[in-house]
Amino acid sequence: MAANPAIETQNLSKIFGSGDGEVRALDDVSLVIGENEFFTLLGPSGCGKTTLLRLIAGFETATSGRLMLYGKDISDEPPYRRSINTVFQSYALFPHLTVAQNIAFGLEMLDRPKAEISRTVEEMLAMVRMEPMADRQTGEISGGQQQRVALARALAPHPKVLLLDEPLSALDLKLRKEMQRELKRLQVETGITFVFVTHDQEEALTMSDRIAVMNAGKPLQVGSPREIYDTPSNRFVAGFIGESNFLDAIISQANGERARLVMPGGTEVEAILPAHAPKSGAVTVAIRPEHIELLPESAPGTISGTVTETVYFGTDTHTHLQLENGETVVVRQPATREGQATREQGERVGIRFAEGAARVMDDTP
């Protein structure tokens, strides 16, 4: 994170309704978003991420807490005085204006000089690679091009912070991946702090400097994509970011950051033991599908299971297993040019965890 904070939320809460109909959309949220950072609010519908974005934009007023922009309290400032722009999911372009006129609109409302507006529009068109479309009306261009225009319009006044409310959700898969790279390029080139809202974990992992995984109105974990993926703080984060297998186990020995676990069938394995996780008794262990090896059932130190399904995805193969105690496991293996032997339904196999890959979970929701 950058040393200079751009956005700070201090014990921010937002309550809708009252009495029996009260909904606590945000619950005492304190976050620091750094200058020039691509920061993503990630979580399921209803987790509070869009409410937080609207509070930052000034479209909603917090029930309690403070909101700071570069050290200045803007909690009571109207949106037009915040130097914060928003790109909406719907783009909200003016269909009767051309691409260039859409980009110029915000600058005209700010009463900027005509020469400055013309120069800025040219710069923005070049930045989003839309120069040939300058005189087209927005109804005559594709969805991806419309999104570029919305970005250019939001960036033209050079805001201190740009908020993006699920702007890629309406695009098809290929175009969405292209725009993920484009958004990151624009953020790096402009040096503007981007705050991005999404429920799509791949978008978050692809573009973000840091991610806040949210649920029930709170950020459960904040960190880099690698930190969030490799060291999830609890079961919700481990299940929401990527895929995880969750298995019952019993801690037979705990020693600092390591634990010895007894797995279904009596096999013992080592696991990471985070400071906040239980230190004894029955626990839940998480293991990513790509960190499990498929072996013959007779191989030493394996957990036995039965293949229930094999699914080929082109780049990799997912093998679904059922263990002796009824728990299910998914194993992900990369496909090779020569191909791999497909495990048949009903086949007995063994699985082994990669060293240091299993992790005891804190089951906090």
C-alpha positions in Angstrom: 0.0 0.0 0.0 1.1 3.5 -0.8 2.4 5.5 2.2 0.1 8.4 1.5 -3.6 7.4 2.2 -6.1 8.6 -0.4 -9.3 7.3 1.3 -9.8 6.5 5.0 -13.0 5.2 6.5 -13.1 5.5 10.2 -15.7 3.3 12.0 -18.1 3.9 9.1 -21.6 2.4 9.6 -24.7 2.6 7.5 -28.2 1.5 8.7 -31.3 1.5 6.5 -34.7 1.4 8.0 -35.5 1.1 11.7 -37.0 -1.2 14.3 -37.7 -4.7 13.0 -36.9 -3.6 9.5 -33.5 -2.3 10.3 -30.7 -3.4 8.0 -27.1 -2.7 8.9 -25.5 -2.5 5.5 -22.1 -1.4 6.8 -20.9 -2.3 10.3 -18.1 -0.2 11.8 -15.8 -0.3 8.8 -12.3 1.1 9.0 -10.2 0.9 5.9 -7.2 2.8 4.4 -6.8 3.0 0.6 -3.5 4.2 -0.6 -2.7 6.8 -3.2 -2.2 5.4 -6.7 -3.6 2.1 -5.5 -6.0 -0.3 -7.4 -8.2 -1.3 -4.5 -11.0 -3.8 -4.9 -14.1 -4.4 -2.7 -15.0 -8.0 -3.3 -17.9 -10.0 -1.9 -21.3 -11.5 -2.6 -24.5 -9.5 -3.2 -25.7 -7.8 0.0 -22.2 -7.7 1.6 -22.1 -3.9 1.7 -19.5 -3.2 -1.0 -21.8 -1.0 -3.2 -23.1 0.8 -0.1 -19.5 1.6 0.9 -18.8 2.8 -2.7 -21.8 5.1 -2.6 -20.7 6.6 0.7 -17.3 7.4 -0.7 -19.0 9.0 -3.8 -21.4 11.0 -1.6 -24.5 9.4 -2.9 -25.4 8.1 0.6 -24.7 9.6 4.1 -23.2 7.5 6.8 -25.2 6.7 9.9 -22.0 7.1 11.9 -18.2 7.3 11.4 -16.0 9.5 9.3 -14.8 9.5 5.7 -11.4 11.1 4.8 -10.0 12.1 1.4 -6.3 12.9 1.6 -6.6 13.7 5.3 -9.7 16.0 4.9 -13.0 15.0 6.4 -15.5 14.9 3.5 -18.3 13.1 5.4 -20.7 16.0 4.9 -19.4 17.2 1.5 -21.8 16.9 -1.5 -20.6 14.7 -4.4 -19.6 17.6 -6.7 -17.1 18.9 -4.1 -15.3 15.6 -3.5 -12.9 15.3 -6.6 -14.2 11.7 -6.9 -15.8 10.3 -10.1 -17.8 7.1 -10.6 -18.1 4.7 -13.6 -21.5 2.9 -13.3 -22.4 -0.6 -14.4 -24.8 1.0 -16.9 -22.2 3.5 -18.2 -24.9 6.3 -18.2 -23.7 7.8 -21.5 -25.8 10.4 -23.3 -27.1 8.7 -26.5 -27.8 12.0 -28.3 -24.1 13.1 -28.0 -21.0 11.9 -29.8 -18.2 10.1 -28.1 -16.1 13.3 -28.0 -19.1 15.3 -26.6 -19.7 12.7 -23.9 -16.1 13.0 -22.8 -16.3 16.8 -22.8 -19.6 17.0 -20.9 -18.2 17.0 -17.4 -15.5 19.5 -18.2 -18.1 21.8 -19.7 -20.1 21.5 -16.4 -16.9 22.5 -14.6 -16.7 25.6 -16.8 -13.2 24.7 -18.1 -11.8 26.8 -20.9 -12.6 25.6 -24.4 -9.0 25.1 -25.4 -8.4 22.9 -22.3 -11.6 20.9 -23.0 -10.5 20.2 -26.6 -7.0 19.2 -25.5 -8.2 17.0 -22.7 -10.7 15.3 -24.9 -8.0 14.4 -27.4 -5.8 13.1 -24.6 -8.6 10.9 -23.2 -9.5 9.6 -26.7 -5.9 8.6 -27.2 -5.7 7.0 -23.7 -8.7 4.8 -24.3 -7.8 4.2 -27.9 -11.0 5.6 -29.3 -9.7 8.4 -31.6 -11.4 6.9 -34.8 -14.8 6.9 -33.0 -14.7 10.5 -31.8 -17.7 11.6 -34.0 -19.8 8.5 -33.5 -22.9 8.6 -31.3 -22.7 6.2 -28.4 -25.5 4.1 -29.8 -23.3 3.3 -32.8 -20.5 1.7 -30.9 -20.1 -1.7 -29.1 -20.5 -2.3 -25.4 -16.7 -2.5 -24.8 -16.3 0.8 -26.7 -19.0 2.4 -24.6 -17.2 1.4 -21.5 -14.1 3.0 -22.7 -16.0 6.2 -23.3 -17.5 6.1 -19.8 -13.9 5.7 -18.4 -12.6 8.5 -20.5 -15.4 10.8 -19.4 -14.8 10.0 -15.7 -11.0 10.4 -16.0 -11.2 13.7 -18.0 -11.5 16.0 -15.0 -8.5 14.3 -13.4 -10.3 13.2 -10.2 -8.3 12.2 -7.1 -10.2 8.9 -6.9 -12.1 6.9 -9.5 -14.9 4.6 -8.3 -15.9 1.7 -10.5 -19.2 -0.1 -9.7 -19.0 -3.5 -11.4 -18.3 -1.9 -14.8 -17.4 -5.2 -16.6 -20.5 -7.3 -15.7 -22.4 -6.6 -18.9 -19.5 -7.7 -21.2 -18.9 -11.1 -22.7 -16.1 -13.2 -21.3 -13.4 -12.4 -23.9 -14.1 -8.7 -23.8 -14.2 -8.7 -20.0 -10.7 -10.2 -19.9 -9.4 -7.6 -22.3 -10.9 -4.8 -20.3 -9.4 -6.1 -17.1 -6.0 -5.5 -18.6 -7.1 -2.2 -20.0 -8.4 -0.9 -16.6 -5.1 -1.8 -14.9 -3.2 -0.1 -17.7 -5.2 3.1 -17.3 -4.8 3.1 -13.5 -1.0 2.8 -13.8 -0.8 5.4 -16.6 -3.0 8.0 -14.8 -1.7 7.3 -11.2 -5.3 7.8 -10.0 -6.6 5.8 -7.1 -9.1 3.2 -8.4 -11.7 1.7 -6.0 -13.3 -1.2 -7.8 -16.4 -3.1 -6.8 -17.1 -6.7 -8.0 -18.4 -10.1 -6.9 -16.0 -11.7 -9.5 -13.0 -13.2 -7.8 -11.0 -13.5 -11.1 -11.4 -9.7 -11.7 -10.2 -9.0 -8.2 -7.2 -11.3 -8.4 -6.2 -10.1 -11.9 -6.2 -6.3 -11.4 -5.9 -5.4 -7.7 -3.0 -4.2 -5.7 -5.1 -5.1 -2.6 -8.5 -6.7 -2.0 -10.9 -6.3 0.8 -13.1 -9.4 1.0 -16.4 -8.3 2.5 -19.4 -10.1 4.1 -22.3 -9.0 6.3 -21.2 -5.4 6.1 -17.6 -5.9 7.2 -14.2 -6.5 5.5 -13.1 -9.9 6.7 -9.6 -9.7 5.3 -7.6 -7.1 3.5 -4.4 -7.9 1.6 -2.7 -8.5 -1.8 -4.2 -11.0 -4.1 -1.5 -13.6 -3.2 -2.0 -13.0 0.5 -5.8 -13.4 0.2 -5.5 -16.6 -1.9 -2.6 -18.3 -0.2 -3.4 -17.3 3.5 -7.1 -16.8 3.8 -8.0 -15.7 7.3 -11.2 -17.8 7.8 -13.5 -20.2 6.1 -15.6 -17.6 4.3 -12.6 -16.0 2.6 -11.1 -19.4 1.7 -14.4 -20.5 0.1 -15.1 -17.2 -1.7 -11.7 -16.7 -3.2 -10.9 -19.6 -5.6 -12.0 -23.1 -4.7 -11.2 -24.9 -1.5 -11.9 -28.3 -0.1 -13.0 -28.3 3.5 -12.4 -31.5 5.5 -13.0 -32.5 9.1 -9.9 -33.3 11.1 -8.6 -33.7 14.6 -5.5 -31.9 15.9 -3.2 -34.5 17.4 -0.3 -32.1 18.1 0.1 -28.4 17.8 3.6 -26.7 17.7 3.7 -23.0 17.0 2.6 -22.4 13.4 2.3 -26.1 12.6 -0.2 -28.8 13.5 -0.4 -32.6 13.1 -3.8 -33.6 12.0 -5.6 -37.0 11.9 -7.7 -37.1 8.7 -10.6 -39.3 7.8 -9.4 -42.9 7.7 -6.7 -42.2 10.2 -4.1 -40.8 7.9 -1.9 -38.1 9.6 -1.0 -34.9 7.8 0.8 -31.6 8.6 -1.0 -28.3 8.3 -0.4 -24.6 8.8 -1.9 -23.4 12.1 -2.7 -19.7 12.0 -2.5 -17.8 15.3 -6.3 -17.2 15.4 -7.2 -20.9 14.6 -8.2 -23.5 17.2 -5.2 -25.3 18.8 -6.9 -28.6 19.8 -9.8 -30.9 19.2 -12.0 -31.2 16.1 -11.2 -28.6 13.3 -11.8 -27.8 9.7 -8.9 -28.0 7.3 -8.8 -26.2 3.9 -6.9 -27.4 0.9 -6.9 -26.0 -2.6 -7.8 -28.5 -5.4 -4.5 -27.8 -7.2 -2.5 -28.7 -4.1 -3.7 -32.3 -4.0 -1.9 -35.2 -5.8 -3.8 -38.2 -7.1 -2.0 -41.5 -6.4 -2.8 -45.2 -6.3 -4.8 -46.2 -3.3 -1.9 -48.4 -2.0 0.6 -45.5 -1.9 1.8 -44.8 1.6 0.4 -41.8 3.5 -2.6 -41.2 1.3 -6.3 -40.7 2.1 -8.5 -43.2 0.2 -11.5 -42.2 -1.9 -13.7 -43.2 -4.8 -14.0 -41.2 -8.0 -17.5 -39.9 -8.6 -16.9 -37.7 -11.6 -14.2 -36.4 -13.9 -14.7 -33.0 -15.7 -12.3 -31.8 -18.5 -11.9 -28.0 -18.8 -9.3 -27.9 -21.5 -6.5 -26.3 -19.4 -7.1 -28.7 -16.5 -9.1 -31.6 -15.3 -11.2 -31.8 -12.1 -11.6 -35.1 -10.4 -14.3 -35.4 -7.8 -13.9 -37.9 -5.1 -15.9 -39.2 -2.1 -13.9 -40.2 1.0 -14.7 -43.0 3.4 -16.6 -40.7 5.8 -18.8 -39.3 2.9 -16.9 -36.0 2.5 -16.2 -34.9 -1.0 -12.9 -33.6 -2.5 -12.1 -32.0 -5.8 -8.6 -32.5 -7.3 -7.4 -30.1 -10.1 -4.7 -31.3 -12.4 -3.2 -29.3 -15.3 -3.7 -30.9 -18.7 -0.6 -31.9 -20.7 0.0 -32.2 -24.4 0.3 -35.9 -24.1 -2.9 -36.1 -22.1 -3.5 -37.8 -18.8 -5.2 -41.0 -17.9 -8.8 -40.2 -17.0 -9.9 -41.5 -13.7 -13.0 -43.6 -14.2 -16.2 -43.3 -12.1 -16.0 -45.8 -9.2 -12.2 -46.1 -9.3 -10.4 -46.3 -6.0 -7.6 -43.8 -5.5 -5.4 -42.1 -2.9 -4.8 -38.4 -2.4 -1.9 -36.6 -0.8 -1.6 -32.9 0.1 1.4 -30.8 -1.0 3.7 -29.8 1.8 2.5 -26.7 3.6 -0.7 -26.5 1.6 -3.3 -27.6 4.2 -4.5 -24.9 6.5 -6.5 -25.1 9.7 -9.5 -22.8 9.5 -11.1 -20.3 11.8 -14.8 -21.0 11.1 -15.9 -17.4 11.8 -18.5 -16.7 9.2 
